[in-house]
Amino acid sequence: MPIKILMPALSPTMTDGKIAKWVKKEGDAVESGDVLAEIETDKATMEVESIDDGTMGKILVAEGTEGVPVNQVIALLLEDGEDASAMEGVEVSAPPPAPAPPPAAAPVTTPTPVPQAPAPFAAPPPAESGGRVVASPLAKRLASEKGVNLAAITGTGPKGRIVKRDIETAVPGAAPTALSGAPSAPAAAPTPPTPGLNLNDPLLGTMPEFEAVPNSSMRKVIARRLTESARDIPHFNVTMDVEIDTLLDYRKRLNGQEGAEYKISVNDFVIKAVALALARVPESNASYTDEATLLFKRADISVAVAIDGGLITPVIRDAGNKGLAQISGEAKTLALRARAGQLQPTEYEGGTFTISNLGMFGIKAFTSIINPPQGAILSVGAGEQRPVVKSGALSSATVMTLTLAVDHRCIDGATAVAFIKELKAILEEPLQFML
């Protein structure tokens, strides 16, 4: 019986994908661990590996096809000894989506060492019946070399198979962990974004000549999620000016040290300061569900990065317990990988708070849309010379405007004010980084 190759779910927000490229062609021999295709998801282009041996019998979805639903059969793999006749009569329609599981209880006092974003589905465990761990040969070899316990890994490959990327991001000797450290709210049916013009709308005939650029999977997801956020999350903004001359002096001295192998940016200071402020005001490191407000035990900071065709938010994990040099290195590496389309889901999922910085473009101040299911996002403007009054006398200082948007369902006004005041205090006196 031919083996059905399905369109995999490669990220929690993925409902369909695009077949960017078929690596294996019809008639090609396939071994377990071979890359079959490249799939464009809502976040990146990712490789899909085979978990079986055989021969590529038939490609059912052509290269370049968009909007292929998750779990649709995209190809058939012939097992050893089978020929083309074995594919006759094989059912290739997509199965109906499984119903969302009921939400678990939400004990907010339970430690959540690795908080993840509530997801509409969970990846299957990397084990077959009998408890055998399912991993590609390459993943097994890399795990052996790194000392990684395969039983502690949740595979992101087809059918929960552990693949190379899972080993690259794994911690050697880690104990088995649950896929999510926090209960998730029931998955709601996606709300379509507010419609724009239809391409057949007569109104287009009155407009200047234009080029119709098809919306990518990423652009469609951005449109849907941000429309839902702006419409469904009751949010408010608080704004505060921060004087950063002392911070800039510290930055200059740190970067000017002989033999320094880092170049710390103002944004690196902001990431660290946000993590420290979240620790001081833990009620602001929150996410809302219908059953409970989730208060996260550490700060996993999402940093907005512009990429071709959209935006992605790689995550600096546990930023409060990392030094500026480490934060700087991780932020630069993640940004480069994001722009190259190489981020894995573990690198952009599960943040607890987002920072969006447009200061490098000279933007003085702006407000951002909250990135659900997070409870807050910080907009960072440019540091610029402005007149200030000190002790009754007019002076000048380098001032940066911060605007905090919060979900009022889980963060109240007093909490938002307490957080941004702590953030201002830390940024204006960088010695607090040592506390």
Secondary structure, DSSP 8 states (H G I E B T S, - for coil): --EEEE----STT-SEEEEEEESS-TT-EE-TT-EEEEEE-SS-EEEEE-SS-EEEEEE-S-TT---EETT-EEEEEE-TT--GGGGTT---S--------------TTS--SS-----SS----SB-TTS-B-B-HHHHHHHHHHT--GGG----SGGG-B-HHHHHT--TT-----S-SS----------------TT-GGGGGS---------HHHHHHHHHHHHHHHHS-EEEEEEEEE-HHHHHHHHHHHTSTT------HHHHHHHHHHHHHHHSGGGSEEE-SS-EEE-SS--EEE-EEETTEEE--EETTGGGS-HHHHHHHHHHHHHHHHTT---HHHHS--SEEEEE-GGGT---------TT-SEEEEEEEEEEEEEEETTEEEEEEEEEEEEEEETTT--HHHHHHHHHHHHHHHH-GGGGG-
